[in-house]
Amino acid sequence: MASKEQMSLHFDYYSVKEIANKIGFHPDTVYDWIKNRNMPVRRVGRQGRITIYWPDFAKWWSEPNNF
């Protein structure tokens, strides 16, 4: 069984759809930010599934020059 620390780390990663739901935007908007505004993402697996690490996203979101 995973430790509490390992489990909490897992929940810091979100899909584009999960992030969009969490912040109240459409997933297409999030994809636009990734493409045009250098939103930080990580690619996972062979297919390069996009995941978003919450601390990286929160830092990016709080920077005023991103909007």
N, C-alpha and C positions, 0 to 999 in steps of 0.2 A: 504494500500500500504506500502511496506517495505521502511524503511529509507535508505538513501545513505550508511550509515555505515553498515547496515545489508546486503545490496546488494553487497557491496565490499567484505564483509567477505565470502559470498557465492562463489565468483569467485576465491577465494584462494584455492579451492578444485578441484582436477582434477582426472579423471579416468586414468588408466594405458595407455590407447590408447592416451588420450589427452596429457599426459606428454611425451610419446614417440614422438608424432608429434611435440610438442613444442621444444624438444631438439634434434630432428633429429635421433632418434634411433628406432629400431623395438620394438614393444611391448613385444616380447619374451625376449629381452635383459633386459627390465625393470623388468619383472617377475623374471629373473635370479638374478638381483640385490636385489630384495626383499627377495628371498630365500637364497642367498649365501653371500650377502654383507650387510645385516641388514639395507637395505634402509627403512626409517621410513614411515609407512603407517597407515591408520586408517580404521577400518572396520565399515560399516554402514548397518543398517537394519538387518532383520532376516537372510537373505542369506549371510551376511558378505561381501557385495560388497566392494572391495578395493578402497579407495580413498586416494589421496596424497595431503597433505596440503603443499602448495607452500613454505611458510617460512621454514618448516622442511626440505623439499627436498633441497632447496637452501643451507641451512647450511650443510647438508650431502654432497651435490655435491661439496662444496668448501673445504671440508676436504681432504687433500692429501692422507691419508692412506686408502681411499675407493677404490683407483684404483691402 
